């Protein structure tokens, strides 16, 4: 005896279609969001690298400023321009 094949109702067909469609949409959205996350992570790494480079430039410029502001450098510049360094003439102004 052969088994009779039961026909699917409209509700069952709708539920199967809805389940397959939902599963597909979830898969596609997960793939999309992971791709977006990867591109954002790449941008973050690029920004971190540029910030690190700029910090190095800032540190080197700070060192140059400190060298130019040093007392020895001021005395050399004053001596080369024919000026004398007199400690009694120095006035410190504070805000």
N, C-alpha and C positions, 0 to 999 in steps of 0.2 A: 504494500500500500504506500502510495506516495503521499507525502505530507502536502496539505494545501498551503499555498503561499498566502499569507495574510496581507492585504493591501494596507498601505500607510494612509492615515487620515491627513487632512489638510493641516491640522494642528501639529502632528508629528513632523511633516515636511517643513513647516514653518520653523519649528524649534531646531531642527537639524540645520537648516539654512542659516538661522540666526546664530547658532553655536559656531558653525564654520566661519561665518563672516566675522564674528567677534574675535575668534582665535586668530584669524588672519590680521585683523586690525591691531590686536595686541602685539603680535609679532613684528609688524611693520613699525609701529610706534616705538617699541623697544629698540629696534635697529636704528631708527631715526634719532632717538634721544642719546643713544650711545655714540653715534657719529657726531652729534652736536657737542657732547661732553668732551670728546677727543679734540675737536677743533678749538674749543675754549681752553682746554689744558695746554695746547700748543701755543696759543696766544699768551697765556699766562707765563709760560716759560720764556717766550721771547721778551716779554716785558721785564721779567726778572733779570734776564741777561743785560738788557739795556740799562736797567737801574744799577746793576753792579758795575757796569762800565762807567756810568756817570759818577758813581760814588768814588771810583778810583781816580777819575779826572778831578773831582772836587778835592780829594785828599792831596793830590799832587799840587794843585793850585794853592791850597792852604799852606802847604810846606813852603812854596815859593814866597807867599806873602809873609810868612814868619821869618824867612831868611832876609827879605827886603826890609822888614821892620826892625831887625836886630840892631842893637846899639853899635856893634862893630861896623855894620854897613853904613849907618848914619854918620859915624865918625869918618869913614873913608870918603863918603860923598862930601861931607863938610870940608875935609882936608883938600880934596881935589878942586873945590870951588874957592879955596883960600879963606875958609872960615875956621874959627876955633871952637872947640867944645868947652863951654864953661858951665859947670854944674850949678852955679849960683843963679844963672839966668833961666833955669828950667822952671816952668810953672805948670802944675798939674791941675787940670780942670775936671771936676766931677759933676755929673748931673744929679 
